[in-house]
């Protein structure tokens, strides 16, 4: 009985992968010019860039240090060339910006040389604590305009270092506050730099703003990373659902056809043939009618499980639709092997299937089409296997195989 085959379709998952690959190639071409991100990542060794868990913190820390260095250098040049040298506060201004530029550059090279993210991050927090508490002690202690910047340090530490270290730095900030407070209670008078206090206020205002920017960037990165991971999971789930049968978890018709076409290309390069088995479950409708669709689903899942247990891991076991399955057997057209595996499939599926407290029994009809010089088109071969399956079903022979020159087709009863 000749049966018209259903047309093969192209998987959306494969199209999605192709578009993604093309976009990746375009990005590689567009990245020939240096970008701010690439400048930031230049200071990161490959081990940190490739580490999924640490790359975010490393990029944030490197970007913070690069930006801090840039701002400090620009400020230093402004103070040198745009403010008169005889200005009373010039030395203090140059000192602040010079220390900031030198410290940030040094830590960038420490990060690149050692690839130790936590070491560099802790050095950064230490320098930040030092450049805040030191000037605060010279400009009035708790009355200094720099003292309130200390409150931002624990927040920054919580974003760029691991939790145990961030707790440590929070305790260190608390100790600095307590030290200033104890000294003031004891009657110690902190020195004041007079007019320089305004410079300290201005300097630490932009330091505080910088800290706020770091916090906002880290929160933005955390949100973006979470959304990216969620999108990646959804994309993976979509690709899986597009290529697999929901009920059995087996590859679906589209994925099977893709693998079939890939095998056809493979045989042109390697010369290794393949075979197709088209399987239809017999007596399935009575199971649905008598026990319900839930029982029918259980039967299909059990048939799928048994098929996966029979065939090799290199073979493709797929659910084509309804009660039909297909097997792509790689690198074999041996008639004897195909007869044996077909008979094994018949015997396995014929075993009783338990559905709760009851047992039922089904059988299958199998069409076996082998790649040959006469049949090289994979879609035609697939149609031939479908037709052979219907011949086996109509004759009750169990399976039918495409003719071979040295062996006659031997029907096997179920």
Helices and strands as residue ranges (DSSP letters): H 12-30, H 36-42, H 46-49, H 55-82, H 90-114, H 117-138, G 141-143, G 147-149, H 150-160, H 163-185, H 196-243, H 253-270, E 274-282, H 284-291, H 293-310, E 316-321, E 324-330, H 335-349, E 353-355, E 358-360, E 363-370, H 378-395, E 399-401
